[in-house]
């Protein structure tokens, strides 16, 4: 996890993840997938501190943590209450609204198309 720790330290120091940073994370740091809850929680902590992020960061993080939650945590392939309650705390509470690739604006569910 030292490569991930170095990546995290840099991201936390600069409060940003650029295009090259994300590609390095995908290619060199976590080339296969997230394998532990510590790795996932570290990425979520990074996300909460970012001021700027590459536009693909949110998609990467969502997919990587979702895949880990479903397949990397037992029982594989099922969402249990324990998985639903993980991770503790709120995700994205510290996220800045003006960062590139930041959270999408909330939608009014009453305005959704009904089929």
N, C-alpha and C positions, 0 to 999 in steps of 0.2 A: 504494500500500500504506500510505499515511500514515493513512488512516482505520482500517485494521486495526491498525496500530502503536499508535494512540491507544487503540483498544479493548483491545489486549493490555496496554498499560501500566496501564490502569485495573484490568483483571482481575488482573494480577500484583500490583498494589499492594494490592488488597483481598482477594485470594485467594478471590474468589467471582464467580459469574455468576448473577445473578438473572433472574427472568422478563423484566423489561424489557430487561436487557442482551442476552439471547438474541434477543428480538424485534428489537432494534436491529441486531444482527449480521446477522440474516436479511434485514431490510428495507433497511437503509442501507449496511452495510459490505460484505457479500458477497451481494447480492440474487440473483445468478444461480448462481454456484457457485465453488468453489475453482478457481483457474486456474494456480497455480504450486506447486512443491514447497515454496518458502519460506512461502507462506501456510499450507499444510497442516502443515508442521513447527512453525510458530508456534502454530497452534491446538492441536497436540498438546503443545507445551511449556506452554501455558496450562493444559491439562487436568491435566498432571502436578503443577501447583502449587496447584490448587484445594482449598480446605477445604470450601466449600459450593458447590453448583451447582443450578440449576433442574432439576426432574425430567426435562425434555425435552432437557437438554444432551447427555447420553450418546447418545441416539438421533440427535440432529442431527449430532454429531461423527462418529459411526460411519457414518451415511449419506453425509455430505459427503466424508469422506476416502475411503470406499469407492468412491463415484462418481468422484472425481478419479483414484484409482488405476486404476480400470478404463477410464475414458473420457478422462481428461485427460492421462495419461502414455502415450507411444507404446510399443508398437503398441496402438491403441485397440481395446477389446473383448476383449483377451486378457490373461491373467495370465502373465507371463514370470517367469523366476527373478529377474531384476533387480527386478521389481515386488514379488515375494514377499519379497525381502530388504530392501525399503524400508519404513519409514524405519529408519535405523540405530539401534541401541539398543532398549531395552525400552519398550513403551507402557504407561503407567499405573503405573509403579513407584512414583511419588510420590503416588499417589492416596490420599486418606484414606478409610477404611472407613465413617466416620460421616457423610459428606456426603450431602445430599439428592440422590437420583438417582445415587448412587455405584454401584460395581460390584456386580453380583449375586453372591450367595454361590456358591462352587464347588459343582458337582453331582457326585455319585459316578456315573461312567458305567455302573457295574454295576447301578445302580438304574433305569436308563432303561427305558421300556416297549419291549418287542420285539414287532414285528408279524409 
